[in-house]
């Protein structure tokens, strides 16, 4: 066999091995490389916490308390089963909701009718503490996706890094 034939054979073997190796990856490894849910670019983009006007403690006030969740990718993301929670363990679970690419959904605390732009937790009391809190977003497998902290006792993320203001009304990105 000539050296040219050996090189062609080696190149063909390498290409075939790479294709076979990619096909044999577990589903979790494949999804981590695709922009369709687990590394999708979904972030907490803004927070309005504990918004109460003078003498205003009803549903209207609760719906002025919200968290914006933004999909920064071009691809639609299925948020079914994802959760949004605070430090005290109050948890909202997304049900049958798909967030379009380059879109934002606002998750209000109070009672209301869900639309493609606004979702409602249907709570009767405030969730997000205006002095200090953390909003944490997790996917349907309970994996950390993003968080935002604000107030006196800012938190460090799971790697110990403290990151700066995300440009919204409240919050520091983790």
ChimeraX commands (.cxc) that place a marker at each C-alpha (Angstrom):
marker #1 position 0.00,0.00,0.00 radius 0.5
marker #1 position 1.36,3.45,-0.89 radius 0.5
marker #1 position 1.80,6.22,1.67 radius 0.5
marker #1 position -0.93,8.19,-0.11 radius 0.5
marker #1 position -3.38,5.30,0.30 radius 0.5
marker #1 position -2.44,4.94,3.95 radius 0.5
marker #1 position -3.12,8.64,4.56 radius 0.5
marker #1 position -6.52,8.41,2.83 radius 0.5
marker #1 position -7.42,5.30,4.83 radius 0.5
marker #1 position -6.35,6.98,8.09 radius 0.5
marker #1 position -8.37,10.11,7.28 radius 0.5
marker #1 position -11.47,8.06,6.42 radius 0.5
marker #1 position -11.09,6.06,9.64 radius 0.5
marker #1 position -10.75,9.26,11.67 radius 0.5
marker #1 position -13.91,10.78,10.12 radius 0.5
marker #1 position -15.89,7.58,10.67 radius 0.5
marker #1 position -14.70,7.30,14.28 radius 0.5
marker #1 position -15.65,10.92,14.99 radius 0.5
marker #1 position -19.14,10.43,13.57 radius 0.5
marker #1 position -19.62,7.18,15.50 radius 0.5
marker #1 position -18.35,8.79,18.73 radius 0.5
marker #1 position -20.78,11.71,18.40 radius 0.5
marker #1 position -23.68,9.35,17.78 radius 0.5
marker #1 position -22.73,7.32,20.86 radius 0.5
marker #1 position -22.78,10.27,23.26 radius 0.5
marker #1 position -25.38,10.03,26.00 radius 0.5
marker #1 position -28.43,12.24,25.51 radius 0.5
marker #1 position -27.35,14.57,28.34 radius 0.5
marker #1 position -24.01,15.25,26.67 radius 0.5
marker #1 position -25.67,15.90,23.34 radius 0.5
marker #1 position -28.24,18.28,24.82 radius 0.5
marker #1 position -25.50,20.24,26.55 radius 0.5
marker #1 position -24.10,21.15,23.14 radius 0.5
marker #1 position -27.45,22.10,21.57 radius 0.5
marker #1 position -29.19,25.43,22.11 radius 0.5
marker #1 position -32.55,23.83,22.91 radius 0.5
marker #1 position -33.05,23.81,26.64 radius 0.5
marker #1 position -30.15,23.06,28.92 radius 0.5
marker #1 position -27.62,25.54,27.61 radius 0.5
marker #1 position -30.19,27.62,25.88 radius 0.5
marker #1 position -29.30,31.12,26.91 radius 0.5
marker #1 position -32.33,31.39,29.20 radius 0.5
marker #1 position -31.62,33.97,31.92 radius 0.5
marker #1 position -33.33,36.02,34.59 radius 0.5
marker #1 position -33.13,39.39,32.89 radius 0.5
marker #1 position -34.93,41.67,35.36 radius 0.5
marker #1 position -36.68,41.65,38.74 radius 0.5
marker #1 position -39.19,43.96,40.40 radius 0.5
marker #1 position -39.47,42.91,44.03 radius 0.5
marker #1 position -42.04,43.65,46.76 radius 0.5
marker #1 position -43.69,46.51,44.90 radius 0.5
marker #1 position -46.20,48.13,47.24 radius 0.5
marker #1 position -47.65,51.53,46.83 radius 0.5
marker #1 position -49.00,53.49,49.77 radius 0.5
marker #1 position -51.87,51.44,51.16 radius 0.5
marker #1 position -51.69,49.00,48.24 radius 0.5
marker #1 position -51.44,45.41,49.44 radius 0.5
marker #1 position -53.83,43.63,47.07 radius 0.5
marker #1 position -53.56,41.66,43.84 radius 0.5
marker #1 position -52.68,44.78,41.84 radius 0.5
marker #1 position -49.61,45.30,44.00 radius 0.5
marker #1 position -48.67,41.61,43.80 radius 0.5
marker #1 position -48.76,41.76,40.01 radius 0.5
marker #1 position -46.32,44.69,40.07 radius 0.5
marker #1 position -43.89,42.22,41.66 radius 0.5
marker #1 position -42.35,40.11,38.91 radius 0.5
marker #1 position -39.35,38.33,37.41 radius 0.5
marker #1 position -38.49,38.52,33.70 radius 0.5
marker #1 position -37.15,35.35,32.13 radius 0.5
marker #1 position -35.48,35.90,28.74 radius 0.5
marker #1 position -34.43,33.46,26.05 radius 0.5
marker #1 position -31.35,35.06,24.45 radius 0.5
marker #1 position -30.98,32.31,21.84 radius 0.5
marker #1 position -32.70,32.08,18.46 radius 0.5
marker #1 position -34.31,28.75,19.38 radius 0.5
marker #1 position -37.58,28.14,21.20 radius 0.5
marker #1 position -37.14,26.57,24.65 radius 0.5
marker #1 position -39.65,24.31,26.37 radius 0.5
marker #1 position -39.88,25.56,29.99 radius 0.5
marker #1 position -42.36,22.87,31.09 radius 0.5
marker #1 position -41.25,21.70,34.54 radius 0.5
marker #1 position -38.70,24.51,35.03 radius 0.5
marker #1 position -38.88,26.31,38.39 radius 0.5
marker #1 position -38.39,29.83,39.67 radius 0.5
marker #1 position -37.79,30.07,43.41 radius 0.5
marker #1 position -36.76,32.47,46.16 radius 0.5
marker #1 position -34.44,31.97,49.14 radius 0.5
marker #1 position -37.35,31.01,51.39 radius 0.5
marker #1 position -38.37,28.14,49.11 radius 0.5
marker #1 position -41.42,29.70,47.43 radius 0.5
marker #1 position -41.43,27.95,44.06 radius 0.5
marker #1 position -43.29,28.58,40.83 radius 0.5
marker #1 position -43.30,25.74,38.28 radius 0.5
marker #1 position -43.74,26.53,34.58 radius 0.5
marker #1 position -46.50,24.37,33.04 radius 0.5
marker #1 position -46.92,23.80,29.31 radius 0.5
marker #1 position -44.99,26.90,28.34 radius 0.5
marker #1 position -42.56,27.40,25.46 radius 0.5
marker #1 position -40.45,30.56,25.34 radius 0.5
marker #1 position -39.73,31.73,21.81 radius 0.5
marker #1 position -36.23,32.69,20.74 radius 0.5
marker #1 position -35.21,36.23,21.66 radius 0.5
marker #1 position -38.35,36.59,23.80 radius 0.5
marker #1 position -39.13,37.46,27.43 radius 0.5
marker #1 position -41.90,36.26,29.72 radius 0.5
marker #1 position -42.82,38.16,32.87 radius 0.5
marker #1 position -43.76,35.98,35.85 radius 0.5
marker #1 position -46.05,37.98,38.16 radius 0.5
marker #1 position -46.62,37.01,41.79 radius 0.5
marker #1 position -50.37,37.66,41.97 radius 0.5
marker #1 position -53.45,36.21,40.33 radius 0.5
marker #1 position -54.12,36.69,36.63 radius 0.5
marker #1 position -54.73,35.07,33.27 radius 0.5
marker #1 position -51.63,33.59,31.62 radius 0.5
marker #1 position -50.66,34.85,28.16 radius 0.5
marker #1 position -47.61,34.27,26.00 radius 0.5
marker #1 position -45.95,37.36,27.56 radius 0.5
marker #1 position -47.23,37.21,31.15 radius 0.5
marker #1 position -47.54,34.30,33.55 radius 0.5
marker #1 position -49.06,34.44,37.04 radius 0.5
marker #1 position -48.08,32.50,40.16 radius 0.5
marker #1 position -51.62,32.99,41.57 radius 0.5
marker #1 position -50.32,33.86,45.05 radius 0.5
marker #1 position -52.06,36.01,47.64 radius 0.5
marker #1 position -48.84,37.18,49.37 radius 0.5
marker #1 position -45.54,38.69,48.28 radius 0.5
marker #1 position -42.66,36.37,47.36 radius 0.5
marker #1 position -39.68,38.57,46.49 radius 0.5
marker #1 position -38.27,40.46,49.48 radius 0.5
marker #1 position -37.37,44.03,48.52 radius 0.5
marker #1 position -34.51,44.25,51.05 radius 0.5
marker #1 position -32.64,41.12,50.06 radius 0.5
marker #1 position -33.49,37.99,48.11 radius 0.5
marker #1 position -32.38,35.68,45.32 radius 0.5
marker #1 position -34.44,34.47,42.37 radius 0.5
marker #1 position -33.19,31.11,41.08 radius 0.5
marker #1 position -34.15,29.47,37.80 radius 0.5
marker #1 position -33.74,25.69,37.40 radius 0.5
marker #1 position -34.54,23.44,34.45 radius 0.5
marker #1 position -36.90,20.47,34.48 radius 0.5
marker #1 position -34.10,18.25,35.85 radius 0.5
marker #1 position -33.48,20.59,38.79 radius 0.5
marker #1 position -30.22,21.86,37.32 radius 0.5
marker #1 position -29.20,25.45,38.01 radius 0.5
marker #1 position -29.78,27.74,35.02 radius 0.5
marker #1 position -29.44,31.30,36.38 radius 0.5
marker #1 position -30.08,33.47,39.43 radius 0.5
marker #1 position -30.34,37.11,40.40 radius 0.5
marker #1 position -29.68,38.51,43.88 radius 0.5
marker #1 position -30.33,41.94,45.32 radius 0.5
marker #1 position -30.23,43.82,48.58 radius 0.5
marker #1 position -28.00,43.95,51.62 radius 0.5
marker #1 position -26.93,40.31,51.70 radius 0.5
marker #1 position -25.90,39.50,48.15 radius 0.5
marker #1 position -24.97,35.91,47.52 radius 0.5
marker #1 position -22.18,34.18,45.76 radius 0.5
marker #1 position -22.95,31.71,43.02 radius 0.5
marker #1 position -22.19,28.02,43.22 radius 0.5
marker #1 position -18.61,28.70,42.04 radius 0.5
marker #1 position -18.06,31.45,44.62 radius 0.5
marker #1 position -18.02,34.26,42.05 radius 0.5
marker #1 position -19.88,37.47,42.67 radius 0.5
marker #1 position -20.96,39.10,39.46 radius 0.5
marker #1 position -22.16,42.61,38.78 radius 0.5
marker #1 position -25.49,44.29,38.18 radius 0.5
marker #1 position -27.42,42.91,35.24 radius 0.5
marker #1 position -28.76,46.30,34.31 radius 0.5
marker #1 position -32.29,45.74,35.57 radius 0.5
marker #1 position -34.26,47.26,38.41 radius 0.5
marker #1 position -32.78,44.84,40.93 radius 0.5
marker #1 position -30.42,41.99,40.92 radius 0.5
marker #1 position -26.99,40.69,40.47 radius 0.5
marker #1 position -26.39,37.84,38.12 radius 0.5
marker #1 position -24.97,34.54,39.30 radius 0.5
marker link #1:1,2 radius 0.2
marker link #1:2,3 radius 0.2
marker link #1:3,4 radius 0.2
marker link #1:4,5 radius 0.2
marker link #1:5,6 radius 0.2
marker link #1:6,7 radius 0.2
marker link #1:7,8 radius 0.2
marker link #1:8,9 radius 0.2
marker link #1:9,10 radius 0.2
marker link #1:10,11 radius 0.2
marker link #1:11,12 radius 0.2
marker link #1:12,13 radius 0.2
marker link #1:13,14 radius 0.2
marker link #1:14,15 radius 0.2
marker link #1:15,16 radius 0.2
marker link #1:16,17 radius 0.2
marker link #1:17,18 radius 0.2
marker link #1:18,19 radius 0.2
marker link #1:19,20 radius 0.2
marker link #1:20,21 radius 0.2
marker link #1:21,22 radius 0.2
marker link #1:22,23 radius 0.2
marker link #1:23,24 radius 0.2
marker link #1:24,25 radius 0.2
marker link #1:25,26 radius 0.2
marker link #1:26,27 radius 0.2
marker link #1:27,28 radius 0.2
marker link #1:28,29 radius 0.2
marker link #1:29,30 radius 0.2
marker link #1:30,31 radius 0.2
marker link #1:31,32 radius 0.2
marker link #1:32,33 radius 0.2
marker link #1:33,34 radius 0.2
marker link #1:34,35 radius 0.2
marker link #1:35,36 radius 0.2
marker link #1:36,37 radius 0.2
marker link #1:37,38 radius 0.2
marker link #1:38,39 radius 0.2
marker link #1:39,40 radius 0.2
marker link #1:40,41 radius 0.2
marker link #1:41,42 radius 0.2
marker link #1:42,43 radius 0.2
marker link #1:43,44 radius 0.2
marker link #1:44,45 radius 0.2
marker link #1:45,46 radius 0.2
marker link #1:46,47 radius 0.2
marker link #1:47,48 radius 0.2
marker link #1:48,49 radius 0.2
marker link #1:49,50 radius 0.2
marker link #1:50,51 radius 0.2
marker link #1:51,52 radius 0.2
marker link #1:52,53 radius 0.2
marker link #1:53,54 radius 0.2
marker link #1:54,55 radius 0.2
marker link #1:55,56 radius 0.2
marker link #1:56,57 radius 0.2
marker link #1:57,58 radius 0.2
marker link #1:58,59 radius 0.2
marker link #1:59,60 radius 0.2
marker link #1:60,61 radius 0.2
marker link #1:61,62 radius 0.2
marker link #1:62,63 radius 0.2
marker link #1:63,64 radius 0.2
marker link #1:64,65 radius 0.2
marker link #1:65,66 radius 0.2
marker link #1:66,67 radius 0.2
marker link #1:67,68 radius 0.2
marker link #1:68,69 radius 0.2
marker link #1:69,70 radius 0.2
marker link #1:70,71 radius 0.2
marker link #1:71,72 radius 0.2
marker link #1:72,73 radius 0.2
marker link #1:73,74 radius 0.2
marker link #1:74,75 radius 0.2
marker link #1:75,76 radius 0.2
marker link #1:76,77 radius 0.2
marker link #1:77,78 radius 0.2
marker link #1:78,79 radius 0.2
marker link #1:79,80 radius 0.2
marker link #1:80,81 radius 0.2
marker link #1:81,82 radius 0.2
marker link #1:82,83 radius 0.2
marker link #1:83,84 radius 0.2
marker link #1:84,85 radius 0.2
marker link #1:85,86 radius 0.2
marker link #1:86,87 radius 0.2
marker link #1:87,88 radius 0.2
marker link #1:88,89 radius 0.2
marker link #1:89,90 radius 0.2
marker link #1:90,91 radius 0.2
marker link #1:91,92 radius 0.2
marker link #1:92,93 radius 0.2
marker link #1:93,94 radius 0.2
marker link #1:94,95 radius 0.2
marker link #1:95,96 radius 0.2
marker link #1:96,97 radius 0.2
marker link #1:97,98 radius 0.2
marker link #1:98,99 radius 0.2
marker link #1:99,100 radius 0.2
marker link #1:100,101 radius 0.2
marker link #1:101,102 radius 0.2
marker link #1:102,103 radius 0.2
marker link #1:103,104 radius 0.2
marker link #1:104,105 radius 0.2
marker link #1:105,106 radius 0.2
marker link #1:106,107 radius 0.2
marker link #1:107,108 radius 0.2
marker link #1:108,109 radius 0.2
marker link #1:109,110 radius 0.2
marker link #1:110,111 radius 0.2
marker link #1:111,112 radius 0.2
marker link #1:112,113 radius 0.2
marker link #1:113,114 radius 0.2
marker link #1:114,115 radius 0.2
marker link #1:115,116 radius 0.2
marker link #1:116,117 radius 0.2
marker link #1:117,118 radius 0.2
marker link #1:118,119 radius 0.2
marker link #1:119,120 radius 0.2
marker link #1:120,121 radius 0.2
marker link #1:121,122 radius 0.2
marker link #1:122,123 radius 0.2
marker link #1:123,124 radius 0.2
marker link #1:124,125 radius 0.2
marker link #1:125,126 radius 0.2
marker link #1:126,127 radius 0.2
marker link #1:127,128 radius 0.2
marker link #1:128,129 radius 0.2
marker link #1:129,130 radius 0.2
marker link #1:130,131 radius 0.2
marker link #1:131,132 radius 0.2
marker link #1:132,133 radius 0.2
marker link #1:133,134 radius 0.2
marker link #1:134,135 radius 0.2
marker link #1:135,136 radius 0.2
marker link #1:136,137 radius 0.2
marker link #1:137,138 radius 0.2
marker link #1:138,139 radius 0.2
marker link #1:139,140 radius 0.2
marker link #1:140,141 radius 0.2
marker link #1:141,142 radius 0.2
marker link #1:142,143 radius 0.2
marker link #1:143,144 radius 0.2
marker link #1:144,145 radius 0.2
marker link #1:145,146 radius 0.2
marker link #1:146,147 radius 0.2
marker link #1:147,148 radius 0.2
marker link #1:148,149 radius 0.2
marker link #1:149,150 radius 0.2
marker link #1:150,151 radius 0.2
marker link #1:151,152 radius 0.2
marker link #1:152,153 radius 0.2
marker link #1:153,154 radius 0.2
marker link #1:154,155 radius 0.2
marker link #1:155,156 radius 0.2
marker link #1:156,157 radius 0.2
marker link #1:157,158 radius 0.2
marker link #1:158,159 radius 0.2
marker link #1:159,160 radius 0.2
marker link #1:160,161 radius 0.2
marker link #1:161,162 radius 0.2
marker link #1:162,163 radius 0.2
marker link #1:163,164 radius 0.2
marker link #1:164,165 radius 0.2
marker link #1:165,166 radius 0.2
marker link #1:166,167 radius 0.2
marker link #1:167,168 radius 0.2
marker link #1:168,169 radius 0.2
marker link #1:169,170 radius 0.2
marker link #1:170,171 radius 0.2
marker link #1:171,172 radius 0.2
marker link #1:172,173 radius 0.2
marker link #1:173,174 radius 0.2
view
